[in-house]
Amino acid sequence: TQTTTYYVEAESVSGCINLGGREPFTVTVNDLPPADAGTSPPICGGSSASLTASGGAIYDWSNGASGASISVTPANATWYSVVVTDNNGCVNTDSVLVDVFYPSSITSQETICNGSSTILTPGAGVSYQWSTGDTTASITVTPENATWFTVSVTDNTGCVTLDSLFVEVYYPGTITAFNDSTSAENQTVLTVNVAAND
């Protein structure tokens, strides 16, 4: 805060100055409020962040909210600014970034033949929990029948995502019956019945 005193003198149209008529007036320049929008750790997609500003008496946020503390649920990384007004009517602004993380999904082959294997690999994380009981980043599976596999992935921000993959299994057709006969031209005719297995 800075205070300055100024003096006003009255001068007539003829140029005469009334030395006894000097009037002082004081101008006070107040400091801007120390606006602080606070900080926010990264959040997981679908989660909320609490923002708390300080430094004034009135707070107006860029998303239309008012008050020192607000809750936001951004879908993507978003800057939030706040206008802080103090008791003197002075105004200052500050901003805070809310970063949003989404863990990656599983990527893998979805159809295999009976007896074959496939590798299931989720997105990057720091810990994994599979429905098979495995805790490694990737697993090799050889299901005998169509099977759903799920994995819970925790990334380095603490975000947890649950993802699933359906592995379908195909069986090759099998010979169920055959017969042969000899034609009049002494040629052998072989008949094979093949049934496809699901």
C-alpha positions in Angstrom: 0.0 0.0 0.0 1.3 3.5 -0.9 -0.2 6.7 0.3 0.5 10.1 -1.3 -0.7 13.6 -0.2 -1.5 16.2 -2.9 -2.4 19.9 -2.4 -4.9 22.0 -4.3 -4.5 25.7 -4.7 -7.2 28.1 -5.9 -6.1 30.7 -8.5 -8.3 33.5 -9.6 -8.8 34.5 -13.3 -6.5 37.4 -12.7 -3.7 35.1 -11.6 -3.9 35.7 -7.9 -3.3 32.7 -5.6 -4.8 32.4 -2.2 -1.9 31.0 -0.2 -4.1 30.3 2.7 -6.5 28.2 0.6 -4.3 25.2 -0.1 -6.3 22.0 0.5 -4.6 18.7 1.0 -6.1 15.4 -0.2 -4.7 11.9 0.1 -4.5 9.2 -2.5 -4.0 5.6 -1.3 -3.0 3.0 -3.8 -3.7 -0.5 -2.4 -1.7 -3.6 -3.4 -3.4 -6.2 -5.6 -4.7 -9.2 -3.7 -2.3 -12.1 -3.7 -4.5 -14.3 -5.9 -3.7 -18.0 -5.7 -5.7 -20.6 -7.5 -3.9 -23.4 -5.6 -2.6 -26.6 -7.2 -4.2 -29.9 -8.3 -2.6 -33.3 -8.7 -3.4 -35.2 -11.9 -6.7 -37.1 -11.8 -8.1 -40.2 -13.5 -10.6 -39.9 -16.2 -14.1 -39.6 -14.7 -12.8 -38.4 -11.3 -13.1 -35.0 -9.7 -10.6 -32.5 -8.5 -11.1 -30.0 -5.6 -9.7 -26.5 -6.3 -9.2 -24.0 -3.5 -8.2 -20.3 -4.1 -7.0 -17.8 -1.6 -6.0 -14.2 -1.2 -9.2 -12.3 -1.3 -12.9 -12.0 -0.3 -14.7 -12.9 -3.5 -13.8 -15.6 -6.0 -15.2 -16.0 -9.5 -14.0 -19.0 -11.6 -13.8 -19.3 -15.3 -16.3 -22.2 -15.4 -18.9 -19.9 -13.9 -18.6 -21.2 -10.3 -18.0 -18.9 -7.4 -16.5 -19.3 -3.9 -13.1 -20.1 -2.7 -13.4 -23.9 -3.2 -15.0 -25.7 -6.1 -15.1 -29.2 -7.5 -14.5 -29.9 -11.2 -14.7 -33.1 -13.4 -12.9 -32.3 -16.7 -12.9 -34.8 -19.5 -9.4 -33.6 -20.6 -6.6 -31.5 -19.2 -8.1 -28.1 -18.5 -6.9 -24.7 -17.2 -9.2 -23.0 -14.6 -8.7 -19.3 -13.8 -10.1 -17.4 -10.9 -10.7 -13.7 -10.4 -9.9 -12.7 -6.8 -11.4 -9.5 -5.4 -10.4 -8.2 -2.0 -12.2 -5.9 0.5 -10.9 -2.8 -1.2 -12.3 -3.8 -4.5 -8.9 -4.6 -6.0 -8.8 -7.5 -8.4 -6.1 -10.0 -9.4 -6.2 -13.4 -11.2 -4.5 -16.8 -11.1 -4.9 -20.1 -12.9 -4.4 -23.8 -12.2 -4.1 -26.8 -14.5 -6.0 -30.0 -13.9 -4.4 -32.8 -15.8 -6.4 -35.9 -16.7 -5.0 -39.4 -17.4 -6.6 -42.4 -19.1 -4.9 -45.7 -18.9 -4.5 -47.6 -22.3 -6.7 -50.5 -23.3 -5.8 -54.2 -24.0 -4.5 -54.9 -27.4 -4.5 -58.6 -28.6 -5.6 -61.1 -31.1 -9.2 -62.0 -30.5 -9.6 -65.2 -32.5 -7.4 -68.3 -32.2 -7.6 -71.9 -33.3 -8.0 -74.7 -30.8 -4.6 -75.5 -29.2 -3.1 -72.1 -30.2 -2.0 -69.4 -27.8 -2.3 -65.6 -27.8 -0.5 -62.9 -25.8 -2.6 -60.4 -23.9 -0.9 -57.0 -23.4 -2.6 -54.1 -21.6 -1.5 -50.4 -21.7 1.4 -49.1 -19.7 1.1 -49.4 -15.9 3.0 -50.1 -12.8 0.9 -53.0 -11.5 -1.4 -55.5 -13.0 -4.0 -58.0 -11.7 -5.4 -60.5 -14.2 -8.5 -62.6 -13.8 -6.2 -65.6 -14.3 -4.3 -64.6 -11.1 -1.2 -63.4 -13.0 0.4 -60.1 -12.1 2.7 -59.6 -15.0 2.3 -57.0 -17.7 1.6 -59.5 -20.5 0.2 -63.1 -20.2 0.0 -66.0 -22.7 -3.3 -67.8 -22.7 -4.4 -71.0 -24.4 -8.1 -71.3 -23.7 -10.0 -74.4 -24.8 -13.2 -72.5 -25.2 -14.2 -68.9 -25.9 -13.2 -67.0 -22.7 -13.3 -63.5 -21.3 -10.1 -62.2 -19.7 -10.0 -59.1 -17.5 -7.2 -57.1 -16.1 -6.9 -54.3 -13.6 -4.1 -51.8 -14.5 -2.7 -49.2 -12.1 -0.6 -46.5 -13.7 2.0 -44.2 -12.2 -0.6 -41.6 -11.3 -2.6 -44.1 -9.3 -5.4 -44.3 -11.9 -6.9 -47.8 -12.1 -8.7 -49.1 -15.2 -10.5 -52.4 -15.7 -10.5 -53.8 -19.2 -11.7 -57.0 -20.8 -11.0 -59.0 -23.9 -13.0 -61.8 -25.4 -10.9 -64.6 -27.0 -12.8 -66.8 -29.3 -11.6 -70.3 -30.1 -12.3 -72.1 -33.4 -12.0 -75.9 -33.8 -11.2 -77.3 -37.3 -13.7 -79.7 -38.9 -13.4 -83.4 -38.3 -14.2 -86.5 -40.5 -17.2 -88.2 -39.1 -17.8 -90.9 -41.7 -16.6 -92.2 -45.0 -17.3 -95.0 -47.5 -15.8 -96.1 -50.8 -17.2 -98.0 -53.7 -15.9 -99.2 -57.1 -17.6 -97.9 -60.2 -18.2 -99.8 -63.4 -15.1 -98.2 -64.8 -13.0 -99.8 -61.9 -12.5 -96.3 -60.4 -12.7 -96.0 -56.6 -15.1 -93.3 -55.3 -14.4 -92.0 -51.8 -17.1 -90.1 -49.9 -16.1 -88.1 -46.9 -18.5 -86.3 -44.5 -16.9 -83.4 -42.7 -18.7 -81.8 -39.7 -17.5 -78.4 -38.6 -16.9 -77.9 -34.9 -17.7 -74.6 -33.2 
